[in-house]
Amino acid sequence: MTTAQKTRPVRSREETPSLPSCGIRRTSLFVTGNFPRRRWATIFVGVLGGLLLAYAWNPTLVDDDIGFGTANAILGHDAHRTPITGVVAGILFSFVSGLAGTFTACNVAVFSAIGPLVGQASSQPSRFLQIVKPLGWICAGLVPVSAAYGALVGAAGTHMPQFATAAGTGLSPRSVQSMVTFGLVGLVMIVLGLAAAGIVRDPLAAVSRRFPNAPLVLVGSLIGGFLVGRPYPLFRDLFRHAATSHDPLYGAGVFVLQSVGNIAVMAVLFVLFSYLAGGRFQRWLAAKPTRAAVLTAVAFLIAGVFTCVYWDVRLLARVGYLWFPPSPWS
């Protein structure tokens, strides 16, 4: 044995430096600290995906063929042309119309939450609560926003901007409300995506230190906020019914059911994926920690860019204020 070998200190396993000592620190649920090595390539993929989706989106297909077709099949009649009569009919219509609106342009951002969630959930059947717990936190943000807006609609009645459809300058008050609402939602999604990629500081870092599930509550609040700008025809039917009821409690209830219907399909897909492939997916993410950041960043950026471009740029292009290439089926 050489002198160097004799004098070399022997480190125990506990003394071996661990990964956190290298400066990697999770600041919130969506920002793990393991940022993509090719950050700008990640940003490019997310932005390009959002632009392509906004260009290719076919509202006739998703609103009429999928949305109306689903609602008509569940209700057993023409959901859009049949008047809503009574409280029970309104409650059923609210959930069904929310379910039918899952794949509309208003609801695309809901699916951006799947990416961050699937990397967290356990696939063991005995830990079912750990799978549905994130969905509960999303509902914790969704329910108050939906209920507050529904109560406002029930109290204000037909004085809401949703009833003002005259377009004196090319945009009706209802269209302006949609642009502002979805523009803000899209910007929040973009910031979350940039933070997940390590381009900007995590805006939820401070609140997440005290409330770790705050990012999920924020996503739920954004989903609830969709109702503020949603121009989907079936939702307008529900909106008019709630407004003419002049009952804030009823308005709050049916708007909450509308939002719950919006996330029902996402919730089912999330639970099924967690059971069927959650374990393998987690191992795939763990093999390269930066994969979770890439998935989260791309998901938020696609949803955010799509929401801003589709609801602001395309809408302004439609009335001649901006230019955006029209798709052949738009």
C-alpha positions, -999 to 999 in steps of 0.1 A, spaced: 0 0 0 14 34 -10 18 64 13 -10 82 -7 -33 53 -2 -26 53 36 -32 90 40 -63 92 17 -93 98 39 -121 73 37 -155 89 32 -186 73 45 -218 72 24 -233 99 45 -203 122 38 -206 119 0 -219 151 -15 -255 148 -27 -272 164 -57 -289 193 -38 -255 206 -27 -249 214 -64 -274 242 -62 -305 224 -76 -335 234 -57 -372 230 -63 -390 264 -58 -426 253 -66 -445 223 -79 -439 234 -116 -403 246 -111 -380 217 -101 -347 234 -105 -335 207 -130 -338 231 -160 -334 219 -196 -299 220 -210 -313 234 -242 -336 260 -227 -341 281 -259 -348 249 -279 -375 240 -254 -390 275 -256 -390 273 -294 -408 240 -294 -435 253 -270 -440 285 -289 -441 268 -323 -466 243 -310 -489 270 -297 -487 289 -330 -494 258 -351 -523 248 -329 -538 283 -331 -534 282 -369 -549 247 -374 -577 250 -348 -611 243 -364 -638 258 -342 -666 243 -364 -653 208 -358 -648 211 -320 -678 233 -312 -704 219 -335 -694 184 -344 -678 173 -311 -694 197 -286 -730 198 -299 -729 162 -308 -718 151 -273 -744 173 -256 -772 161 -279 -763 125 -274 -763 128 -236 -794 149 -232 -813 132 -259 -824 164 -277 -810 194 -295 -791 210 -266 -787 244 -283 -822 249 -296 -842 234 -268 -850 259 -240 -838 252 -205 -869 248 -183 -866 245 -146 -838 241 -120 -833 204 -126 -829 209 -163 -805 237 -157 -783 217 -133 -781 188 -158 -775 211 -187 -747 229 -169 -726 197 -163 -733 183 -198 -724 215 -216 -692 217 -195 -684 181 -205 -692 188 -241 -669 219 -240 -639 199 -229 -622 201 -263 -632 237 -273 -607 264 -277 -617 278 -243 -605 247 -226 -572 238 -242 -553 252 -212 -568 226 -189 -547 199 -205 -515 218 -198 -520 207 -162 -517 170 -171 -480 172 -178 -469 184 -143 -494 161 -126 -485 128 -141 -449 131 -129 -461 134 -93 -488 107 -90 -483 72 -77 -496 43 -98 -502 20 -68 -540 13 -64 -535 15 -26 -525 51 -29 -556 63 -48 -558 94 -26 -524 105 -38 -536 104 -73 -568 124 -69 -553 148 -43 -539 172 -70 -573 173 -87 -588 183 -53 -564 213 -51 -573 223 -87 -610 223 -76 -600 244 -46 -591 272 -70 -618 264 -96 -649 264 -73 -646 299 -57 -639 317 -90 -668 299 -108 -692 304 -79 -684 341 -76 -689 347 -113 -721 327 -113 -734 346 -83 -726 379 -101 -745 368 -132 -775 357 -111 -775 391 -93 -768 414 -123 -790 395 -147 -791 408 -183 -769 439 -176 -738 417 -181 -716 424 -211 -724 390 -224 -758 404 -235 -742 433 -254 -735 419 -289 -735 451 -309 -701 456 -326 -698 494 -332 -660 493 -338 -658 457 -351 -657 441 -317 -687 436 -295 -683 441 -257 -686 403 -254 -657 398 -277 -636 424 -258 -643 405 -226 -632 373 -242 -600 389 -255 -590 404 -221 -599 372 -201 -581 347 -223 -552 371 -230 -545 373 -193 -549 335 -189 -525 329 -217 -499 353 -203 -500 335 -170 -495 302 -187 -465 316 -207 -448 329 -176 -453 295 -159 -437 278 -189 -407 302 -190 -402 297 -152 -403 259 -156 -376 263 -183 -355 285 -161 -358 316 -183 -375 338 -157 -377 336 -119 -404 314 -104 -433 338 -96 -448 312 -72 -416 306 -52 -425 327 -22 -461 316 -18 -451 279 -25 -428 279 5 -458 284 27 -485 267 5 -469 240 -16 -501 234 -36 -506 270 -45 -496 263 -82 -525 238 -85 -549 262 -69 -537 288 -95 -544 264 -124 -579 258 -109 -585 295 -107 -575 300 -144 -599 272 -154 -627 288 -134 -618 321 -151 -626 306 -185 -663 312 -177 -656 350 -177 -646 350 -213 -662 319 -228 -683 326 -259 -692 289 -265 -728 287 -277 -739 261 -251 -724 282 -223 -742 313 -236 -774 293 -233 -766 285 -197 -755 321 -191 -788 335 -203 -808 310 -182 -788 318 -151 -791 356 -157 -828 355 -162 -833 334 -131 -821 364 -109 -809 339 -83 -772 343 -73 -772 310 -55 -785 291 -85 -761 310 -108 -732 300 -85 -742 263 -85 -746 259 -122 -714 277 -130 -695 255 -107 -710 224 -124 -701 238 -158 -664 241 -147 -664 207 -131 -677 193 -164 -648 210 -181 -622 191 -161 -641 158 -159 -624 142 -189 -590 155 -179 -595 140 -144 -605 106 -159 -575 106 -183 -552 115 -154 -564 88 -131 -563 61 -159 -528 71 -170 -516 71 -134 -529 35 -129 -518 21 -163 -485 38 -170 -478 61 -140 -450 40 -127 -432 35 -160 -436 72 -167 -422 82 -134 -392 60 -140 -387 75 -174 -388 110 -158 -364 100 -130 -339 86 -155 -332 122 -166 -345 148 -142 -346 176 -168 -374 157 -187 -400 169 -161 -390 205 -167 -391 201 -205 -426 185 -203 -439 212 -179 -425 241 -199 -436 229 -233 -471 221 -220 -476 255 -205 -461 273 -235 -482 255 -260 -514 263 -240 -504 299 -233 -493 308 -268 -523 292 -283 -547 310 -259 -531 344 -266 -529 340 -304 -562 323 -309 -583 347 -287 -564 379 -293 -544 378 -325 -568 358 -346 -598 377 -333 -582 411 -342 -571 397 -376 -607 387 -382 -619 423 -379 -589 437 -399 -567 452 -371 -539 426 -374 -528 400 -399 -527 363 -391 -526 336 -418 -560 320 -421 -563 283 -422 -582 267 -451 -611 256 -429 -614 288 -407 
